[in-house]
Amino acid sequence: MFDPRLLRAFVAIVETGSFTLAADQLHMTQSTISQQLARLEHAVGKPLIERQSRSLQLTTAGESLLGYARRILALQLEAQNVLSTTTGSIPIRIGVPEDIMNTEMARLLHSFSEAHRSIRLDVTAGLSRDLMTRYRAGQFDIVVVKEPMASADHFATFPEAIAWFESQHFSQVWPDPIPLVTFPQGGLYRDEMFDFIERERKH
């Protein structure tokens, strides 16, 4: 593995076309720059710059290494920038029911992320029962769920009214089977809807 300091010295020499200018650019002495190039050439096992030429000329090995050296230094700088920023460094895993993961909720989560740049929200939508199971298993930090009764460890709770909606063109007599839009199996309201239908049919 090549020492990035040696690669930086090599690139500076090539880009400035001078050992003196490269030393000034990197705030080093000319002898230090020359030593670093010599160490890099020793690591490569081949000369990188033609010593006999009056102007600075790269050897074939030097030309091959230059592109890699620039890419390595660019990646190193990119890694430093990513690791030095706090943006998104604190993940919070949130589970929410599918029916409340709407445009308004998306805007709310976006506003929170913009106001707290160090936090990364990992949001998963699903059925309340599945979300609560995963929360108990430690897969979420926060869940918003719908339950018949609030769990003992809840932080906030509020009631939600349940209403039955029918088309204004729908017959007053329910056919069998009933054309029904409902949640998938396991959904909280699905059971409530079926219970309601059974009660109404008995009357």
N, C-alpha and C positions, 0 to 999 in steps of 0.2 A: 504494500500500500504506500502510495506516495504522500509525503508530508505536504499539506496544503501551503505551508509557508514557502517551501521550495518551489512549488508550482506557481505561487503568486510572484515570486522573484523572477522566474523564467518568463512568465507572461508579460511582466512589466518591462523586462529587457527587450522583448520582441516588439511590444507596442510603442515603446519610446524610441527604440532603435539605438539605445545608448545605455551603457552601464552606469554612467554618471547621472543621467536623467532618471533612470529606474531607481537608483539609490535615493535621489531627492524625493521621488514620488512616494517611496515606502519609508522615508525618514530613516535611512540606514547609511552606513559608509559604503564607499565603492568596494572596498575590500570584502565587506560582509556580503554584498550582492554577489561578488565573484565566488566567494566560498559556498554560498548557497547553490549557485549554478553547478559548481563542481560536485557538490554532494548529490544533487539531482542526477547529474550525468553518471556518477558512480552507482546510484541506485538503478538507473536504466541500463547501465552497462555499455553505453554508446555515447559519443559526443553529440551534443545538440546544436552547437553553434560552431561554424567554421572559424577556427582561430587564425588561419592564414589570410583570410580575406580582409581587405582594408575596410569595407563596409560590413555591417552585421548581416550575416547570411546563415539561414538555418540549414542543418544537415537533413537528410531524408528522415532520420529518426526524430529530429526536432520538429519537422513539419507534421509528422504523424502524431506526436505528443501534444502539439499546441491545441488542437481542437478538443482533445480529451481534457487537457488542463483547464481550458475555459469552462467546459461543461461541469467538471468537478467543482470548481470554485463557485460557479453559479448555483449548483445544487447545495453547496455548503451554506451560501448566503441565504438561500431560500429556507433551508432547515432552521437556520438561526432566527430568521424573521418569524417563522411559524411558532417556534418554541418560546420566543420572547414575548409574544402577544398573549393576552389573557382572553381574547375573544373565543367564546365557545369552550372554555377550558373546564367549566363546571356543568356536567350533564345532569339534567333532571328528567326522569322517566315518568311520563304521565299517561294514564289510561282514561279514555272518555267513551261514553256510549256513542254508537254510530249516529243516532238521530239528533244529537246536539253538536256534532262536529260539522257545523254549517259555516256559511260565509262570515257570520258575525263572530263566531268562536275563532275562526282562523284569523280575523282581524285583531281580536283581543290577544291571541297568542303572539302575533307578529308585533304588536305594540309593546308587549312585555319584553320580547327579545331585543327590540330596538332600544328600550330603556335600560336593559341589563345585558350589556354586550358580553360579559364574562360567562353568561349562562347559555347553555345549549339545550333547547327543549326537544326531547325525543317523545313524540306523541303517537299513541296507538289507539285506534278506534275499534270497538268491538261490542259484544254483548256484555251487559253488566255482570252476569254470573261468571263469565269467563274472565273478565277483568279482575273481579274480586279474588278468584282462585289464583290468578297470577300475582296479584298483590300480596296475598298470604304467602306465596312462594318466594317473595322478595324480588320479583321481576319489575315492580313499579315502585316509585317513591311516593306518588300521589295518584289516587283514582277518584273519578267522579262516577258514581254508580247509582242505579235505581234499585231500591229494595222495598219489600213490603213494610219492613220496620228497620229503622236505622241501626247499624251495628254499634256495639258498645264502644268501639275505638274511633268513632267518627269525630271529625273536628267541626263540622257544620252540617246542618240538615234543614230541609224545608219541604213542605208538602207540595205535591203536584196534582192538580185536578185531572181526572180522566173523563173524557167526553166521547160520545159515540156520534160519528158523522155518517150520514147517508146522502146519496144523490137526491136532488129534488125531484128527479124523474123516476125514482125507485118506487116500486109497488109497496103498498103498506103491508102486504102479505109476503113474508120471507119465503123464497123458494128453497128447495132442498136438492142439491147443496146450495149454500149461500155463496155468491161471488164475493170473496172477502180479501182485502189487502191486510196482511198481518206481518208480524216479525217472524224470523225463522225459529225453528224449534229450540227451546231453551230461553227464548225471550220472555221477560217478565210480563209484558202486556198481552202476549199470546194466550197465556193461561187465563188471564182476567177476561179476555174477549170471549173465549170458549165457555167459561163459566156463566157469563152474562147471557149468551145465546141459549144455553141449556135452561137457565132460569126463566127466560122469556117464553120459551116454547112450552114450558110446563103450565104456563098461565093460560 
